[in-house]
Amino acid sequence: MVTDKEFINVAAAGLEIEAEPFSRLAERFGLTQAEVISRLQRLIDEGKVKRFAASVRHKPMGYDFNTMLLVRGEPGNLDRIGAAVSRFTEVSHCYHRHHPDGDPHCIYIMIHTREKSRMDEIIGTIAELHGVRGVEVCTSLVELKKTSLSRVSSSVKP
C-alpha cells in the first residue's frame, strides 16, 4: 500500500491534460480513478493537502498583462474591499497582509488581463472603491520563476 507521503508527492508532480486525468495516477498505484479521487478528498479533509487544483500558466494563454496591486484600506473596510475585488474574474489572488512598513490594513491583489486597457480599467475601479486610501501598482516585466509545490514536507506522516 502506498503511503500518503508518496501518494502526495506523485500527485503533486501533476496530471496530464486528457479525458481521464486521474487514470495514470490510478494505474501507477493499482487503484481505480474513483479511489484516487476519494484518497485526494480524504487527504484534503484531514488537512494533509490544502487543495488539489490546476495551476494555469497565464502567459501561454494570452494573459500578457500581469499586475500586483497593494491596496491600502481604511480599518474596518478590508473585508468589503476584498469581496468587491474578488468579483473580478481577472483577479487570481487577493490576500490581507501587513505591508513591510508595518501598515496592517493592506490587501495584495494579483490581476491578469489580455489587454492593457482592461488592466487600467480594473485598477481604476479598485482605486475608487469606498474605503481605499491608496494603491501601489507593481507590473510584471519578466517571469523569472513560477513553480508549484512539488514535494511534501517531512511533517506529513505516512
ZILINNOR-V223501 format. One record per run of one state. SS is the DSSP state (2 for helix, 1 for strand, 0 for the rest). FROM is the first residue (numbers start at 0). TO is the last residue. If there is no record, write none. Layout:
# ZILINNOR-V223501
ss:SS from:FROM to:TO
ss:SS from:FROM to:TO
This chain:
# ZILINNOR-V223501
ss:0 from:0 to:2
ss:2 from:3 to:11
ss:0 from:12 to:21
ss:2 from:22 to:28
ss:0 from:29 to:31
ss:2 from:32 to:44
ss:0 from:45 to:57
ss:2 from:58 to:60
ss:0 from:61 to:63
ss:1 from:64 to:72
ss:0 from:73 to:76
ss:2 from:77 to:85
ss:0 from:86 to:89
ss:1 from:90 to:96
ss:0 from:97 to:104
ss:1 from:105 to:112
ss:0 from:113 to:114
ss:2 from:115 to:126
ss:0 from:127 to:130
ss:1 from:131 to:138
ss:0 from:139 to:157
